[in-house]
Every structure is written in structure tokens, then in C-alpha cells.
Amino acid sequence: MNHDGKLRGMTFHCSPYPAILSISTILKCVDMYMKFR
């Protein structure tokens, strides 16, 4: 989350070096899923 409380990304592996997936990638995947489902 950023300082305004908006979601900016998501971590999916929380070991010493977390991998971060950006919100734009998540939204693009959801958009494509909704179009082709």
C-alpha cells in the first residue's frame, strides 16, 4: 500500500527477499481473464 492507502502491489514469497507483483500486472491479468472467460 502507498501512503494514500491504495494498493500498489502484492508479495507472494516472504522469505528474506520477497517477490513483489505490481498492481498493473494483476489488473491486466484480471482484465484478460474477464474478457476471455
C-alpha positions in Angstrom: 0.0 0.0 0.0 1.1 3.5 -0.6 0.7 6.5 1.8 -2.8 7.2 0.5 -4.0 3.7 1.3 -4.2 2.4 -2.3 -2.9 -1.0 -3.3 0.3 -0.8 -5.3 1.5 -4.4 -5.4 1.4 -7.7 -3.7 4.1 -10.0 -2.3 3.8 -13.7 -2.8 7.0 -15.1 -1.3 8.0 -13.7 2.0 11.5 -15.2 2.6 14.4 -12.8 3.2 13.9 -11.4 -0.3 10.2 -11.1 -1.1 9.0 -11.2 -4.7 6.6 -8.3 -5.5 4.0 -8.4 -8.2 2.9 -4.9 -9.3 -0.8 -3.9 -9.3 -0.7 -3.1 -13.0 0.2 -6.7 -13.8 -2.5 -8.1 -11.5 -5.1 -5.8 -13.1 -4.0 -6.8 -16.6 -4.4 -10.5 -15.8 -7.8 -9.9 -14.3 -8.9 -7.9 -17.3 -7.7 -10.6 -19.7 -9.4 -13.3 -17.6 -12.7 -11.4 -17.7 -12.5 -10.9 -21.5 -11.8 -14.5 -22.4 -13.6 -16.5 -19.8 
